[in-house]
Amino acid sequence: MLGAVQTKAAPRPRKGERTRESILRVAVDLASVEGLEGLTIGRLADELKMSKSGLFAHFGSKEDLQLATVAAAREIFADYVIRPALAGPAGVPRLWNLCDGWLRYAEGRVFKGGCFFTAASYEFDSRSGPVRESIAAAMKEWMKVLTRSVESAKKEKHLRADVDAEQFAFEVYSLAMGAHWSHQLLDDKKSRTRVRQSIAARIRAMATSECPSIKFPA
Amino acid sequence: MLGAVQTKAAPRPRKGERTRESILRVAVDLASVEGLEGLTIGRLADELKMSKSGLFAHFGSKEDLQLATVAAAREIFADYVIRPALAGPAGVPRLWNLCDGWLRYAEGRVFKGGCFFTAASYEFDSRSGPVRESIAAAMKEWMKVLTRSVESAKKEKHLRADVDAEQFAFEVYSLAMGAHWSHQLLDDKKSRTRVRQSIAARIRAMATSECPSIKFPA
């Protein structure tokens, strides 16, 4: 989800930035449930019990607020999913940790309404403008992270050399999206297991004899 | 997408019903682009250059309009995807025709904004109420149609007896959803081919030696 993932601890932010961060955390949560288009300065002011003018001091317009919310969601996603996986072992274990971290995130353990980006994708996919572009950029970055991790698993000789990394990233993405939908809309209790079985089966079908076995989380 | 798909031709509708049908065709198109939540009587009146009171005569409230739009989209989906597939040969050819018809529909050949139901699913998955329930019911029906067609392909001995039909329906659903997203948001030109390759690979992995070969559309 990030172009350059920072691994060093950032300096402690000043109070104004901390306030902005806390506001954006609520904005991302709200947008994950009600949609990014419904995220107006007025709606957010209601939710935070703040004045609209107080919020206008942080964000000059609805579009500024939407763009800042997308950027904040990217940061949270990187903290929750990407950085822990990159800090762990390379190859198939990292690929699996990216997938599983992402599923856990999409299962609503981070944002109230589940996957912020999947919801925003569908909301903005027939629109145009900077908000759509920022969502598409975040998604492309995440697909690149997944694709690179497949390529790296090939270099580690955990996956066969003829594996199409982009096709695999597309399949994994689709399965996670399907699980999100099945869980959120259809309330299918099996969806969490189903999607992990499907992804693990795809990995196994591409694995070499040198591939470490994946331990499935409960 | 339908509980009981009618195969007999319906009697020609009266003028009031035809007007209602034409209005709903526009409503479905509009909702596929701008979202179902944005579909108000006022917005639709603008689009149709009709008076709001004229529309109120057909739909008493925004919720009535949304529910009628979901029902209309179900009918169009059944006409475009389900009925032609059920009229063709059983087994894997029917399964493939359902998948391919659905992909063609989601690729924007029916509704302006692509797949009406996928967009509506994401819009309403964190909400509650009758509109969400009607979307979830349509989706469950469509999953049942897919699952039944896998079961029937097993009976025809085109697919192995140990195939998990629900798991397969989930995977196909996910892949089509991923292709929709990849095409609509990321403008990925390869997505149409990618999803057909993935689904065909899944079918091939489950096929028996008696399975007729699938002819891929261009």
Chai-1 contact restraints between the chains, C-beta under 6 A:
chainA,res_idxA,chainB,res_idxB,connection_type,confidence,min_distance_angstrom,max_distance_angstrom,comment,restraint_id
A,V33,B,S126,contact,1.0,0.0,6.0,A-B,restraint_1
A,G113,B,S126,contact,1.0,0.0,6.0,A-B,restraint_2
A,A119,B,Y122,contact,1.0,0.0,6.0,A-B,restraint_3
A,S121,B,W181,contact,1.0,0.0,6.0,A-B,restraint_4
A,S121,B,L185,contact,1.0,0.0,6.0,A-B,restraint_5
A,Y122,B,A119,contact,1.0,0.0,6.0,A-B,restraint_6
A,Y122,B,Y122,contact,1.0,0.0,6.0,A-B,restraint_7
A,D125,B,Q184,contact,1.0,0.0,6.0,A-B,restraint_8
A,D125,B,L185,contact,1.0,0.0,6.0,A-B,restraint_9
A,S126,B,V33,contact,1.0,0.0,6.0,A-B,restraint_10
A,S126,B,G113,contact,1.0,0.0,6.0,A-B,restraint_11
A,A136,B,L185,contact,1.0,0.0,6.0,A-B,restraint_12
A,A136,B,L186,contact,1.0,0.0,6.0,A-B,restraint_13
A,F170,B,R194,contact,1.0,0.0,6.0,A-B,restraint_14
A,E171,B,S198,contact,1.0,0.0,6.0,A-B,restraint_15
A,Y173,B,G178,contact,1.0,0.0,6.0,A-B,restraint_16
A,S174,B,S174,contact,1.0,0.0,6.0,A-B,restraint_17
A,S174,B,L175,contact,1.0,0.0,6.0,A-B,restraint_18
A,S174,B,G178,contact,1.0,0.0,6.0,A-B,restraint_19
A,L175,B,S174,contact,1.0,0.0,6.0,A-B,restraint_20
A,M177,B,M177,contact,1.0,0.0,6.0,A-B,restraint_21
A,M177,B,G178,contact,1.0,0.0,6.0,A-B,restraint_22
A,G178,B,Y173,contact,1.0,0.0,6.0,A-B,restraint_23
A,G178,B,S174,contact,1.0,0.0,6.0,A-B,restraint_24
A,G178,B,M177,contact,1.0,0.0,6.0,A-B,restraint_25
A,W181,B,S121,contact,1.0,0.0,6.0,A-B,restraint_26
A,Q184,B,D125,contact,1.0,0.0,6.0,A-B,restraint_27
A,L185,B,S121,contact,1.0,0.0,6.0,A-B,restraint_28
A,L185,B,D125,contact,1.0,0.0,6.0,A-B,restraint_29
A,L185,B,A136,contact,1.0,0.0,6.0,A-B,restraint_30
A,L186,B,A136,contact,1.0,0.0,6.0,A-B,restraint_31
A,R194,B,F170,contact,1.0,0.0,6.0,A-B,restraint_32
A,S198,B,E171,contact,1.0,0.0,6.0,A-B,restraint_33
